[in-house]
Amino acid sequence: MKAPLPTPNPRLPAIPDVRGPLNIKVQYPGAGDLVNSKDSNFIHGQVGNGDAGLTINGVLSPVWPNGAFIGWLPVPRAVPSTDSLGRPVMLGVYELVAVVGSDTARLSHTIRLPLPPVTPPAAVQPPTVTPVAQPTFAAVGATRAPTPLKGTQSARCYGALTSCLLANPILGDTDRVVVGRPSPTGTYKWFLIPGTAVQVTGTMGDAAQVQLDNGQVVWIAKSDLNLEAAASSAVPVTVGTPRLEATADWIDVNIAANASPAFLVEESERGVDLTLYSVAVAAGSPAFVVSKDSYLAGIQLDGTRDRVVYRISLTSAPFGYLALYRDGVFTLRLRRPPVIDPASPLRGLTIAVDPGHPPVGATGPTGLWEPQATLPVGFKLRDLLLERGANVVMTRTAHEDVDLAVRPTVARRNGAHAFVSIHLNALPDGVNPYRAQGTSTYSFYPHSRPLAQHVQRGLLNEMGLADKGVHYGNFAVIRGTWMPSVLAEGAFIMMPDQEAAMRTDQYQSQYARGIIQGLEDYFRSLAQQK
């Protein structure tokens, strides 16, 4: 018998028929993998023949025409055992049987399961913060502040209607930041410039608790502390009146400061709040700075005893920003939205295309690796962008590892107006793949969310999968601040029909067209706001 397949999606290309010899291969979980699921889990792979009937531990599981399968069934019974070093382990076995006519293939596939608790679970106690004997000043990051780039132009690909790749950029500028979190494992919120002085007040594992001022404590990695630089860094920070300096592409809010302050940037619908911690405002500084700039309306200063907030009012939504400290000046560089022709909204813009992974990446039932599928989508997106008069920056053009931190750096140094990272999704253990699949798009900063919404709509129109929504995502590639940045999860590579679709030129083009539609709609909307 064959298990019935889910109702085919007419928007997906037809799956090719495979009529080879039976040969069962499990793609996930791999032999010996630890499966962290309490009751049910998925298992996928291929059997070599699309006509095969397949049972997994006696459960009839669907096989697609190309021989791919994905089963959702109870986790195998756990059996105590020991590993090669004599340590206790729990093993489970999937028994797979594939049948076509009189031919039968069998596979026993062993996995590991979590060890049972040794003692009954007790009430969970919060981790203990170990206070330091005496609060100690330390500098975060390097012993000296990095040399920032001049503007965003120091390493740029030039030429109209071209695509380029900036390989192996040096991360010695403002992209090198130290991450601060509200808890040791919380989301990223503060991005401290190396050389900033902080007061260490406690530790917990590999994290250090630091105090930015009397009212704000954050957590950073211990490895990001530099105690040797503390003596020269622990000085009272005094800030002066903001001074504005405008160019055609951005406006700088320059604040004289005798040392790099800890800071936080928070966006609003038409403004940006810049908070500087443990600072004193120079005597005589005005409470309001008037601006005649067409983009920046004015700055309101709200100060407390050891903190100051610069409430920056803009005439339109924030588009991007960059924080720098150099030569005794803290600068918040506010990027102006580009001038857009609604009839040709991408012409003259620079778009960064990031084919997601490697390193790592998900793999489908027949062995299609995510980076192998996202790269051709990236090339198709590049070609569509060039046809529309855009300049294109590719973060990778071959199957080589590209560091996650390098990708947004490449985009910023080439003056990109948008960054799009292309991915294919997979699920964690214990989630039913027949229910949790579809298209989703992620952003990190508020100024990126409108782009994510437009890209999501474009992908839904072109790819025809379920709408899994637009979400906040704490992903390294979209944490760059200089431009709207999004990460698209167009399809689920773990599902046989979607993996087969992503092998085709047709569906790769549908993915690229969805992103193009979203980019055009987003930038056209910027023109309509003016």
Secondary structure, 3 states (H helix, E strand, C coil): CCCCCCCCCCCCCCCCCCECCCCCEEEECCCCCECCCCCEEEEEEECCECCCEEEECCEEECECCCCEEEEEEECCCCEEEECCCCCEEEEEEEEEEEEECCEEEEEEEEEEECCCCCCCCCCCCCCCCEEEEEEEEEEECCCCCCCCCCCCCCCCCCCCCCEECCCCCCCCCCCCCEEEECCCCCCCCEEECCCCEEEEEEEECCEEEEEEECCEEEEEEHHHEEHHHHHHHCCCEEECCCEEEECCCEEEEEEEECCCCCEEEEEECCEEEEEEECEEECCCCCCEEECCCCCEEEEEEEECCCEEEEEEEECCCCCCEEEEEECCEEEEEEECCCCCCCCCCCCCCEEEEEECCCCCCCECCCCCEHHHHHHHHHHHHHHHHHHCCCEEEECCCCCCCCCCCHHHHHHHHCCCCEEEEEEEECCCCCCCCCCCCCEEEEECCHHHHHHHHHHHHHHHHHHCCCEEEEEECCCHHHCCCCCCEEEEEEEECCCHHHHHHHCCHHHHHHHHHHHHHHHHHHHHHHHHHC
